[in-house]
Amino acid sequence: MIRAEHLISAIDALQLADHPVMVHASLRSFGAAIDGGADTLLDALLKRGGTVMAPTFTEPHFSVPAPADMRPACNGLDYTAVPPGPDIPTGPAYSVDCGRINPQLGALPALLIGRVGAVRGRHPLNSFAAIGPNAARLIGAQSPDDVYGPIRELAGRRGVILLVGVGLNRMTALHLAEQRSGRRLFRRWARDEEGVIRMVEVGSCSEGFPRLEPVLNPLARTAIVGASRWRAFPARQVLTAATAAIAADQDITRCPDTECVLCRDAIAGGPEAQEPDRAPER
């Protein structure tokens, strides 16, 4: 059984106290049950005075197909597979208190959004949420047109990226490094808080990110809890190193799937700039 004191020992060994921390965690990685589950892990991280942030994406819950006049090229999509009809599908509008989350993100983010005091971003597909003394400052940096603002804010506040039993393919911050290397972020479509269908920024394929291990692993501090390997990376240094590596070799993030359209278009630079030629429909 993994107990709170085991988690707190690892947090202290990684020097996480008083730092904002973006967490990507697999509870299965511990190889044994945590006494109290995800609640215990979140409480342990908060106990040392920091702010905890996590991706709380709602894709595909609030996604809509690409409208006919909002289809930039080189966008990681095969538009021939999108229904050509003019009808705009009905569906719910995103709200910060919707309570929904992609279940593949794991137990910790799902728990975080339900905590009293949690703050969630306004991006209808790729929101982040945080709890703690700097939560409002981190999450306030996000908008539908600035998906990775919270990561930029995290780096500016001496924040840490914590991987709990997961690899670099789960490090969302590397999408910001892609953007800083010169790539344009992909565009997808969703109903925002006002029910308006709009293009929003999203990331690309992340399955090639482990190829950045030689660049990023020297930056990590490591701890072991049960069977779970924890790695803590300084966010600012990660962004600097990853941005330089991608800029020097755009192919470095290519995933093992030779037919991956996301990787193909991201490496080519991402979508062509396009503005909708009509007002968004409700």
C-alpha positions in Angstrom: 0.0 0.0 0.0 1.3 3.5 -1.0 0.7 6.0 1.8 0.8 9.7 2.0 4.2 9.8 3.7 5.7 7.9 0.7 4.3 10.5 -1.6 5.5 13.5 0.5 9.0 12.0 0.8 9.2 12.0 -3.0 7.8 15.5 -3.3 10.5 16.7 -0.9 13.3 14.8 -2.7 12.2 16.5 -5.9 12.2 19.9 -4.3 8.7 20.7 -5.3 7.7 22.8 -2.3 6.2 26.2 -3.1 6.5 25.7 -6.8 3.6 25.5 -9.2 3.6 22.0 -10.7 1.9 20.7 -13.8 1.2 17.0 -13.2 0.8 14.1 -15.6 0.2 11.0 -13.6 -0.7 7.3 -13.9 -2.0 5.8 -10.7 -1.5 2.4 -12.2 2.3 3.0 -12.4 2.6 2.6 -8.6 2.1 -1.1 -8.9 0.0 -1.0 -5.6 -3.0 0.9 -4.4 -2.6 4.4 -3.0 -4.3 4.7 0.4 -7.0 7.2 -0.5 -6.3 7.1 -4.2 -6.0 10.3 -6.3 -7.2 12.4 -3.4 -4.1 11.5 -1.4 -1.8 12.3 -4.3 -3.4 15.7 -4.9 -3.4 16.5 -1.2 0.3 15.6 -0.9 1.2 17.9 -3.7 -0.8 20.7 -2.2 0.5 20.2 1.3 3.9 21.7 0.4 2.3 25.0 -0.5 2.4 24.8 -4.3 -0.2 25.1 -7.0 -1.2 22.0 -8.9 -2.1 22.2 -12.6 -3.2 19.5 -15.0 -4.6 19.2 -18.6 -8.4 18.8 -18.4 -9.2 18.4 -22.1 -12.8 18.0 -23.3 -12.0 16.9 -26.8 -14.1 15.3 -28.3 -17.0 16.2 -26.1 -17.5 19.7 -27.5 -15.9 19.2 -30.9 -17.8 20.0 -34.1 -16.9 19.1 -37.7 -15.0 21.6 -39.8 -17.3 24.2 -41.3 -16.9 24.4 -45.1 -15.3 27.9 -45.0 -12.9 27.2 -42.1 -10.7 24.6 -43.5 -7.0 25.6 -43.6 -4.6 23.4 -45.5 -1.8 21.4 -43.8 -4.0 21.1 -40.7 -3.5 17.4 -39.7 -6.9 16.5 -41.1 -8.3 14.7 -44.1 -11.2 16.9 -45.0 -12.6 14.4 -47.5 -13.7 12.4 -44.5 -15.7 15.3 -43.1 -19.4 15.4 -44.0 -19.8 18.1 -46.7 -23.3 19.2 -45.8 -24.1 22.8 -44.8 -25.9 21.9 -41.5 -24.1 22.9 -38.4 -24.5 20.1 -35.8 -26.3 20.9 -32.6 -24.7 20.2 -29.3 -23.8 21.6 -25.9 -21.6 24.7 -25.5 -18.5 24.4 -23.3 -18.5 26.0 -19.9 -15.8 26.0 -17.2 -18.2 24.3 -14.8 -19.4 21.6 -17.2 -17.7 18.9 -15.1 -16.7 16.9 -18.2 -13.2 15.7 -19.1 -11.7 13.2 -21.4 -11.4 10.0 -19.3 -8.1 9.1 -20.9 -6.4 11.9 -18.9 -6.7 9.8 -15.7 -8.1 10.1 -12.2 -6.1 13.1 -11.0 -7.4 15.8 -13.4 -11.0 14.4 -13.1 -10.6 14.9 -9.3 -9.0 18.3 -9.6 -11.8 19.9 -11.5 -14.3 19.0 -8.7 -12.3 20.4 -5.9 -13.5 23.6 -4.2 -11.2 26.4 -5.3 -10.2 24.8 -8.6 -10.0 27.2 -11.6 -10.5 25.9 -15.1 -9.6 27.5 -18.4 -11.9 28.8 -21.1 -10.6 26.7 -24.0 -13.5 24.6 -25.2 -11.4 21.6 -26.2 -8.0 21.8 -24.4 -8.6 23.5 -21.1 -6.2 23.4 -18.1 -7.3 23.5 -14.5 -5.4 24.4 -11.3 -5.8 24.6 -7.6 -3.6 26.5 -5.1 -2.3 30.0 -4.5 -1.3 30.7 -8.1 -4.3 28.9 -9.8 -6.0 32.0 -11.1 -2.8 33.5 -12.5 -1.9 30.3 -14.3 -5.3 29.6 -15.8 -6.1 33.3 -16.5 -3.4 33.1 -19.2 -5.5 30.7 -21.3 -8.1 31.7 -23.9 -9.5 29.9 -27.0 -6.8 31.7 -29.0 -4.0 31.0 -26.6 -4.2 27.4 -25.6 -0.8 27.1 -23.9 -0.8 30.4 -22.0 -0.9 28.5 -18.7 2.3 26.6 -19.6 4.0 29.9 -20.5 2.9 31.3 -17.2 4.1 28.2 -15.4 7.5 28.6 -16.9 7.6 32.2 -15.9 6.9 31.4 -12.3 9.7 28.8 -11.9 7.2 26.0 -12.3 7.9 22.3 -12.6 6.5 19.6 -14.9 6.1 16.4 -13.0 5.7 13.1 -14.8 4.4 10.4 -12.4 4.9 7.0 -14.1 4.4 8.4 -17.6 6.8 9.3 -20.5 7.5 12.4 -22.6 4.6 11.5 -24.8 2.4 12.8 -22.0 4.3 16.1 -21.6 1.8 18.7 -22.9 4.3 21.5 -22.6 6.3 20.2 -25.6 3.5 21.4 -27.8 4.4 24.9 -26.8 8.0 24.2 -27.7 6.7 23.1 -31.1 5.0 26.4 -31.5 8.1 28.3 -30.4 10.2 26.4 -32.9 8.2 28.0 -35.7 5.3 25.6 -36.2 1.8 26.9 -36.3 -0.7 25.1 -34.0 -3.5 23.0 -35.5 -7.0 24.4 -35.7 -10.1 22.6 -34.6 -13.7 23.7 -34.1 -16.0 23.8 -31.1 -18.8 25.7 -29.5 -17.4 28.2 -27.0 -19.1 29.5 -23.8 -21.5 31.7 -25.9 -22.5 28.8 -28.1 -20.5 30.2 -31.1 -18.7 27.8 -33.4 -15.1 29.0 -33.7 -11.6 27.8 -34.6 -9.4 27.1 -31.7 -5.7 26.1 -31.2 -4.8 22.6 -30.4 -1.6 20.5 -30.3 -0.3 17.8 -32.6 0.8 14.2 -32.2 2.9 13.6 -29.1 3.9 10.0 -29.7 7.3 11.1 -31.1 8.2 13.2 -28.1 10.2 10.4 -26.4 12.8 11.1 -29.1 13.7 14.2 -27.1 14.9 12.1 -24.1 18.6 12.7 -24.8 17.9 16.4 -24.7 15.5 16.6 -21.7 16.5 13.8 -19.4 19.6 15.6 -18.1 17.3 18.3 -16.8 15.2 15.9 -14.6 15.3 15.1 -11.0 14.1 11.5 -10.2 12.3 9.7 -7.4 10.8 6.3 -7.0 7.5 5.6 -5.2 6.5 1.9 -5.2 7.0 0.9 -8.9 6.3 4.4 -10.1 9.2 6.5 -11.5 8.7 10.2 -11.0 10.6 12.8 -13.0 10.5 16.6 -12.2 11.6 19.0 -15.0 12.0 22.8 -14.7 9.5 24.1 -17.1 11.5 27.0 -18.4 14.6 25.0 -19.2 12.5 22.3 -20.8 10.9 24.8 -23.2 14.2 26.3 -24.0 16.0 23.0 -24.7 13.1 21.4 -26.6 12.5 24.5 -28.7 16.1 24.6 -29.8 16.1 20.8 -30.6 13.0 21.0 -32.7 14.1 24.1 -34.5 17.4 22.4 -35.4 15.7 19.2 -36.5 12.0 19.4 -37.2 11.8 15.6 -37.9 12.8 14.9 -34.3 9.2 14.7 -33.1 8.0 12.3 -35.8 6.2 9.4 -34.4 6.7 5.7 -35.4 3.6 5.8 -37.6 4.9 6.6 -41.1 1.4 7.5 -42.2 0.6 9.9 -39.4 -1.0 13.0 -40.9 -0.6 15.0 -37.7 3.2 14.5 -37.7 3.4 15.2 -41.5 1.6 18.5 -41.3 3.2 19.7 -38.0 6.7 19.0 -39.3 5.8 20.9 -42.5 4.9 23.9 -40.4 1.3 23.5 -39.6 -1.9 25.0 -41.0 -1.9 27.9 -43.5 -3.3 31.1 -42.0 -7.0 31.5 -42.7 -9.7 33.8 -41.4 -13.4 32.8 -41.7 -15.2 34.9 -44.4 -18.4 35.0 -42.5 -19.6 35.6 -38.9 -19.6 32.4 -36.9 -22.9 30.6 -36.7 -24.7 29.9 -33.4 
